[in-house]
Amino acid sequence: MSMIENPPSEDPNVTARPETSLSARPLPAGTAPIKAEYLIHNTPVVDLASTAELNDLDADDLAEGATSTDGRDSKKRKTNKKERKGANKARHFPVIREIVVKICKNWETTGTCDRGNQCKFAHSWDGYFEVKPSDVSFNPTAELLSEQPFVKENQCETESTTTEGDIVGKKIQLATTCPVLKDLGYCPYGWRCRFLGGHIRRIAGDQEQGANGIPGPSKTLGQWELLNFSTGEEESKGAWKNGETNWVDWDIINKLKRNEYEFPFSKAYLNLVDPDKPFTLSNSRPKHNSKSNKRKQDPLDEESAMNVSEEAAFNEEDALNGNEPTEEKGYVVGESEVMDVPLRPEEKKRLNWEGGRYLAPLTTVGNLPFRRLCVDYGATITISEMALAQPLVSGHNDEWALCRRHESEKMFGIQLAGGFANRMVPAAELIRKTMGGGVDFVDINMGCPIDLVFNQGAGSALMDAPGRLAKILVGMNRALGDIPLTVKFRTGIANGKPNAHKLIPKFATQWGAGALTIHGRSRQQRYSKLADWDYIKTCAETLRESLSDAGLPPVPIFGNGDCFSAQGYYEEMEKSGVDGVMVARGALIKPWIFTEIKERREWDISATERLEGIRKYAEFGLSHWGSDTQGINTTRRFLCEALSFQSRYIPIGLLERLPGKLNERPPAFRGRSELETLLSSPFSGDWVKISEMFLGKVDDGFNFVPKHKSNAYGGEEAQG
């Protein structure tokens, strides 16, 4: 059957058939208004490689406590399609250590090993450099370009570094800079450093030797001398080591693991409020079988493997916590600790936070290097990733690592999550005893909506448990001494049934909260729909009225939800009457939002300026996690996590209207330069490519699985 095409009618009265192609259809609601000249094509929303899902990530699920995979989460149960969507909970990140030659840490740092021949690790550098990867080329002052090669590298010195038989010289680049040495003034990774050329020099031929002739670590190998090597002990300033504090003494960790640590206040308080429950921190009954009595090591999750410092693994931390005072404000053990006796305001330090730029607790992404970057951009209040009370009081190294603080963080807090006083109060007492000088406040997580946390009575579950909540707050307040206690909570649990306004008067007048932060969504909402700033205003007014009626001094209250620009920040502040706005997802996507808030402007940041921030993150990560192979891969993994959020940023110069909105999705677009287009890529392979600019070529064993497996890099999961 032949097809006959009718010629178009020339009759002006004939109505033309409407265009039905995709390009003519209106853009769906929530699509970012990008200027036409930057659109690649008119397909409404990017649908390639799960980009739509990537842009729909519930990023604040992380911000308020999406913790690592728990054993209970792997139980077989029926799941519907909705439950299967979202974060890939089966992610696994193996720790990529250097090579098969494992050097004894004690021998490396001291030149001796008490274990002698029984030590399983090598006491010689023989064979090490034959398999060690080559140096990474890093220049912190290299010019950044908007077109390829993006980083203008100087030619490294290679021709003069090696001679025949010089295996060390073949692996180093003398023109590289060690980021750890640049940051600290020394490098604790010595010969293992992947930027070794930055702190090594050739020695005269008559001085060549295989090792030092004096006791101590080997500082000469063949033709080379190691410079600026130190473990950081001599450079430590009190409790500060490697520019960080809150290092917990190894003896305390061991006592916690053996359940031998004393909690005098917690025991007295809990015996008073729960006299029928014996005070114990053990989760399981002791078994008489000697084999089963051995504590099984919990498998390290993706956070554990990355956050446990190498020094902790080899028992090298010596936290200088000083002598504990016999009496402290607000800390009393005795029968006076009753529920109806609130602390006097003068017993606590005041938190003067009005106008503070507050970075939210962001699990996984809100690590120390990221917080340090945000401080560099202008954040004034920072807080740790959410730490669970039970692992803390059980002595889990990875949980304690979350409490680490950098010296640039001038106002720093630790966020705790737990559902019962018998864990939260001992955790507070422990923090006061071990790191009181390194903590400005402790925050209680009452906002986490994640099922795993909620079902244990923690996070947002506390909103409907005022009895348990009262015991937790009063006990923690007393246990912390003069350290302020703050709370972060949601509007309530169920949609349309807010109850935060009922709890707020008790927070400040009866339970002693030093500051409040309210997220303008319910637990049921999670991160869908917009935050309710009208309700936040109601809560702010309720707080101030209750404080005025009680004759108490002001307590700062912050709002949280959807802040993505300086304009939005100040509009919501003025509209709601809060003292400040906590920034969560906005900081994940554009960490420079704190500069915008500080300078009250919308910053059309260039691609090279964004790349400079990525370079800083890489430097901060290497300084924190290490400049050896393990540290580089850990830094790369967390940098890729950060880039998975930053790739969602739409440059404001591409938008038809300002400011940009947090929940708007971009159509497919190109940037104003090749680099800007690359930084907006939703593909994890491009994130790894960006990391290689500062961390060197990726190792063969490296893999990165973002929250959506279809964007994975490396390994079988990348093809799933």
Long-range contacts (C-beta under 8 A, 24 or more apart in sequence): 27-667, 30-663, 30-664, 30-665, 31-664, 31-665, 31-666, 31-667, 32-650, 32-655, 32-660, 32-661, 32-664, 32-665, 32-666, 32-667, 33-655, 33-656, 33-657, 34-650, 34-654, 34-655, 34-656, 34-666, 34-667, 34-669, 35-654, 35-655, 35-656, 38-654, 38-669, 38-670, 38-671, 38-672, 39-667, 39-668, 39-669, 40-667, 40-668, 40-669, 40-670, 41-668, 42-667, 43-667, 43-668, 44-667, 45-665, 45-667, 46-665, 46-666, 46-667, 46-668, 46-682, 48-668, 48-682, 49-682, 49-683, 49-710, 49-711, 50-682, 50-708, 50-710, 50-711, 51-682, 52-665, 53-85, 53-708, 54-644, 54-647, 54-648, 54-682, 54-706, 54-707, 54-708, 54-711, 55-648, 55-665, 55-666, 55-682, 56-665, 57-86, 57-87, 57-645, 57-707, 58-86, 58-87, 58-526, 58-527, 59-527, 59-584, 59-585, 59-588, 59-589, 59-645, 60-360, 60-519, 60-526, 60-527, 60-584, 60-585, 61-86, 61-87, 61-449, 61-450, 61-526, 61-527, 62-362, 62-363, 62-364, 62-365, 62-366, 63-360, 63-361, 63-362, 63-363, 63-366, 63-584, 63-585, 63-588, 64-360, 64-361, 64-363, 64-386, 64-445, 64-447, 64-448, 64-449, 64-450, 64-459, 64-488, 64-519, 64-584, 65-361, 65-363, 65-386, 65-417, 65-445, 65-447, 65-448, 65-450, 65-453, 65-459, 66-363, 66-364, 66-448, 66-450, 67-301, 67-303, 67-363, 67-386, 67-388, 67-450, 67-452, 67-453, 68-301, 68-302, 68-303, 68-304, 69-301, 69-302, 70-452, 72-452, 73-452, 86-707, 87-707, 88-705, 88-706, 88-707, 88-708, 88-709, 91-302, 91-705, 91-707, 92-302, 92-705, 93-302, 93-305, 93-306, 93-637, 93-703, 93-704, 93-705, 94-305, 94-701, 94-703, 95-300, 95-305, 95-306, 95-630, 95-633, 95-634, 96-629, 96-630, 96-633, 96-699, 96-701, 96-702, 97-629, 97-630, 98-132, 98-133, 98-192, 98-628, 98-629, 98-630, 99-128, 99-131, 99-132, 99-133, 99-629, 100-131, 101-127, 101-128, 101-131, 103-128, 103-192, 105-310, 105-313, 105-314, 105-316, 106-314, 107-217, 108-190, 108-191, 108-192, 108-217, 109-217, 109-231, 109-316, 110-216, 110-217, 111-212, 111-215, 111-216, 111-217, 111-218, 112-215, 124-211, 125-191, 125-211, 125-218, 125-221, 128-191, 129-167, 129-168, 129-170, 129-171, 129-221, 130-167, 132-171, 132-192, 133-171, 133-194, 133-629, 133-699, 134-170, 134-171, 134-172, 134-173, 135-171, 135-172, 135-173, 135-176, 135-194, 135-195, 135-196, 135-197, 136-173, 136-176, 136-194, 136-195, 136-632, 136-695, 136-696, 137-173, 137-175, 137-176, 137-696, 138-176, 138-177, 138-178, 138-179, 138-195, 138-198, 138-694, 138-696, 139-175, 139-176, 139-177, 140-177, 140-179, 140-182, 140-615, 140-619, 144-608, 144-611, 144-612, 144-615, 145-608, 145-675, 146-606, 146-607, 146-608, 146-673, 146-674, 146-675, 146-676, 147-673, 147-674, 147-675, 148-674, 150-611, 150-675, 150-678, 150-693, 151-611, 151-693, 151-694, 156-197, 161-197, 161-202, 163-223, 166-222, 166-223, 167-222, 168-200, 168-221, 168-222, 168-223, 168-224, 169-202, 169-222, 169-223, 169-224, 171-196, 172-196, 172-197, 172-200, 172-224, 173-197, 174-200, 178-627, 179-618, 179-619, 179-622, 179-623, 179-627, 180-622, 180-623, 180-626, 180-627, 181-228, 182-619, 183-243, 183-619, 183-620, 183-623, 184-232, 184-235, 184-242, 184-243, 184-623, 185-228, 185-235, 186-228, 186-229, 186-230, 186-232, 186-235, 187-228, 187-229, 187-230, 187-627, 188-229, 188-230, 188-231, 188-232, 188-242, 188-311, 189-626, 189-627, 189-628, 189-631, 190-217, 190-226, 190-229, 191-218, 191-221, 191-226, 192-628, 192-629, 193-627, 193-628, 194-627, 194-628, 194-629, 194-632, 194-696, 195-627, 199-226, 199-227, 199-228, 199-229, 200-224, 200-225, 200-226, 200-227, 201-225, 201-227, 231-311, 231-316, 233-318, 236-318, 236-320, 238-320, 238-322, 239-319, 239-320, 239-321, 239-322, 239-435, 239-437, 239-438, 240-407, 241-317, 242-623, 243-406, 243-407, 243-623, 244-368, 244-404, 244-405, 244-406, 244-407, 244-624, 245-404, 245-405, 245-407, 245-435, 245-437, 245-438, 246-319, 246-403, 246-404, 246-405, 246-435, 246-438, 246-439, 247-317, 247-318, 247-319, 247-404, 248-317, 248-319, 248-400, 248-403, 248-434, 248-435, 249-317, 249-318, 249-319, 249-321, 249-434, 250-312, 250-315, 250-317, 250-318, 252-395, 252-434, 253-395, 253-397, 253-400, 254-395, 255-395, 256-393, 256-394, 256-395, 256-430, 257-295, 257-394, 257-395, 261-393, 261-430, 263-426, 263-429, 263-430, 264-333, 265-331, 265-333, 265-425, 265-429, 265-478, 265-479, 266-422, 266-425, 266-426, 266-429, 266-475, 266-479, 268-333, 268-334, 268-337, 269-337, 269-421, 269-425, 269-475, 269-478, 269-479, 270-421, 270-422, 270-425, 270-475, 272-335, 272-337, 272-338, 273-339, 273-421, 273-471, 273-475, 274-421, 274-422, 274-471, 277-422, 279-422, 280-422, 281-393, 281-394, 281-422, 281-423, 281-426, 283-390, 283-394, 298-396, 300-398, 301-398, 302-364, 303-363, 303-364, 303-385, 303-398, 303-402, 304-396, 304-397, 304-398, 305-398, 305-634, 306-625, 306-634, 306-637, 306-638, 307-367, 307-398, 307-401, 307-402, 308-397, 308-398, 308-401, 309-401, 309-625, 309-626, 310-626, 310-628, 310-630, 310-631, 312-397, 312-401, 313-397, 319-434, 319-435, 321-433, 321-434, 321-435, 321-437, 322-437, 324-433, 328-432, 328-481, 328-482, 329-481, 329-482, 330-477, 330-478, 330-480, 330-481, 330-482, 331-432, 331-478, 331-479, 331-480, 331-481, 331-482, 332-478, 337-474, 337-475, 337-478, 339-470, 339-471, 339-474, 342-474, 342-509, 342-510, 342-511, 342-512, 343-477, 343-478, 343-512, 345-552, 345-553, 347-482, 348-477, 348-482, 348-483, 348-484, 348-512, 348-514, 349-440, 349-482, 349-483, 349-484, 349-514, 350-484, 350-514, 350-553, 351-440, 351-441, 351-484, 351-486, 351-514, 351-515, 351-556, 352-556, 353-381, 353-411, 353-515, 353-556, 353-558, 353-579, 353-580, 354-556, 354-579, 354-580, 355-579, 355-580, 356-380, 356-381, 356-411, 356-556, 356-579, 356-580, 357-381, 357-580, 357-583, 357-594, 357-597, 357-598, 358-383, 358-517, 358-558, 358-580, 358-581, 358-582, 358-583, 359-383, 359-582, 359-583, 359-587, 359-594, 360-560, 360-582, 360-583, 360-584, 360-587, 361-385, 361-386, 361-415, 361-443, 361-445, 361-488, 362-584, 362-587, 362-588, 364-638, 364-641, 365-588, 365-638, 365-641, 365-642, 365-645, 367-624, 367-638, 368-404, 368-405, 368-406, 368-620, 368-624, 369-617, 369-620, 369-621, 369-623, 369-624, 369-625, 369-635, 369-638, 370-591, 370-617, 370-638, 370-642, 371-406, 371-409, 372-406, 372-408, 372-409, 372-620, 373-591, 373-613, 373-616, 373-617, 373-620, 374-587, 374-591, 374-594, 375-406, 375-408, 375-409, 375-410, 376-408, 376-616, 377-591, 377-592, 377-593, 377-594, 377-595, 377-613, 378-594, 378-595, 378-597, 378-598, 379-583, 379-587, 379-594, 380-410, 380-411, 381-411, 381-413, 382-409, 382-411, 382-412, 382-413, 383-412, 383-413, 383-414, 383-415, 383-443, 384-412, 384-413, 384-414, 384-415, 385-415, 386-415, 386-416, 386-417, 386-445, 386-448, 387-414, 387-415, 387-416, 387-417, 388-416, 388-417, 388-418, 388-458, 389-416, 389-417, 389-418, 389-423, 389-424, 389-426, 389-427, 390-418, 390-423, 392-416, 392-427, 392-430, 392-431, 393-423, 393-426, 393-427, 393-430, 403-431, 403-435, 403-439, 404-624, 405-438, 405-439, 406-624, 411-440, 411-441, 412-438, 412-439, 412-440, 413-439, 413-440, 413-441, 413-442, 413-443, 413-486, 414-439, 414-442, 414-443, 415-442, 415-443, 415-444, 415-445, 415-488, 416-442, 416-443, 416-444, 416-445, 417-444, 417-445, 417-448, 417-453, 417-458, 417-459, 418-458, 418-472, 419-456, 419-457, 419-458, 419-461, 419-462, 419-465, 419-468, 420-457, 420-468, 420-472, 421-468, 421-471, 421-472, 421-475, 424-472, 424-475, 424-476, 425-472, 425-475, 425-476, 425-479, 426-479, 428-475, 428-476, 428-479, 428-480, 428-485, 429-479, 429-480, 431-480, 431-483, 432-479, 432-480, 432-481, 432-483, 436-481, 436-483, 439-483, 440-483, 440-484, 441-483, 441-484, 441-485, 441-486, 441-514, 441-515, 442-476, 442-480, 442-483, 442-484, 442-485, 442-486, 443-485, 443-486, 443-487, 443-488, 443-517, 444-472, 444-473, 444-476, 444-485, 444-486, 444-487, 444-488, 445-488, 446-487, 446-488, 446-489, 446-490, 447-488, 447-489, 447-490, 447-519, 447-523, 449-490, 449-523, 449-524, 449-526, 454-523, 460-489, 460-490, 460-493, 460-523, 461-493, 462-489, 463-489, 463-490, 463-492, 463-493, 463-499, 463-500, 463-503, 463-523, 464-493, 464-499, 466-503, 466-506, 469-503, 469-511, 470-506, 470-510, 470-511, 473-507, 473-511, 473-512, 473-513, 474-511, 474-512, 477-511, 477-512, 484-514, 484-515, 485-512, 485-513, 485-514, 486-513, 486-514, 486-515, 486-516, 486-517, 487-513, 487-515, 487-516, 487-517, 488-516, 488-517, 488-518, 488-519, 488-560, 488-582, 489-516, 489-517, 489-518, 489-519, 490-518, 490-519, 490-521, 490-522, 490-523, 491-518, 491-519, 491-520, 491-521, 491-522, 491-532, 491-535, 492-522, 492-523, 493-522, 493-523, 493-524, 494-522, 494-523, 494-524, 495-522, 495-524, 495-525, 497-522, 498-522, 498-532, 498-535, 500-535, 500-539, 501-535, 501-538, 501-539, 501-542, 504-539, 504-542, 504-543, 504-546, 505-542, 505-543, 505-546, 507-543, 508-543, 508-546, 508-547, 508-550, 508-552, 508-555, 509-546, 509-547, 509-550, 509-552, 513-555, 514-555, 515-555, 515-556, 515-557, 515-558, 516-543, 516-555, 516-556, 516-557, 516-558, 517-557, 517-558, 517-559, 517-560, 517-582, 518-557, 518-558, 518-559, 518-560, 519-560, 519-561, 520-559, 520-560, 520-561, 520-562, 521-561, 527-585, 530-561, 530-562, 530-663, 531-559, 531-560, 531-561, 531-562, 532-561, 533-559, 533-561, 533-572, 533-575, 533-576, 534-576, 536-561, 536-572, 536-576, 536-578, 537-575, 537-576, 537-577, 537-578, 540-576, 540-577, 540-578, 541-577, 556-580, 558-582, 560-584, 562-586, 562-662, 562-663, 563-593, 563-662, 564-589, 564-590, 564-593, 564-659, 564-660, 564-661, 564-662, 565-593, 565-596, 565-602, 565-658, 565-659, 565-660, 566-593, 566-596, 566-597, 566-599, 566-600, 566-601, 566-602, 566-659, 567-602, 567-658, 567-659, 568-659, 569-596, 569-597, 570-597, 570-600, 585-645, 585-662, 586-662, 588-642, 588-645, 588-646, 589-645, 589-646, 589-648, 589-649, 589-662, 590-646, 590-649, 591-646, 602-652, 602-658, 602-659, 603-652, 604-651, 604-652, 604-653, 605-651, 606-676, 607-651, 607-671, 607-672, 607-673, 607-675, 607-676, 607-679, 608-675, 610-646, 610-649, 610-676, 610-679, 611-675, 611-679, 611-690, 611-693, 614-639, 614-643, 614-646, 614-690, 614-693, 614-694, 615-693, 615-694, 617-642, 618-691, 618-694, 618-695, 619-694, 622-695, 629-699, 632-695, 632-696, 633-699, 633-702, 635-695, 636-688, 636-691, 636-695, 636-698, 636-702, 636-704, 637-702, 637-704, 639-687, 639-690, 639-691, 639-695, 640-684, 640-687, 640-688, 640-691, 640-704, 640-706, 640-713, 641-706, 643-687, 643-690, 643-691, 644-684, 644-687, 644-706, 644-707, 644-711, 646-679, 647-679, 647-680, 647-681, 647-682, 647-686, 647-687, 649-679, 649-680, 650-680, 651-676, 682-711, 683-711, 684-711, 684-712, 684-713, 685-713, 687-713, 688-713, 688-714
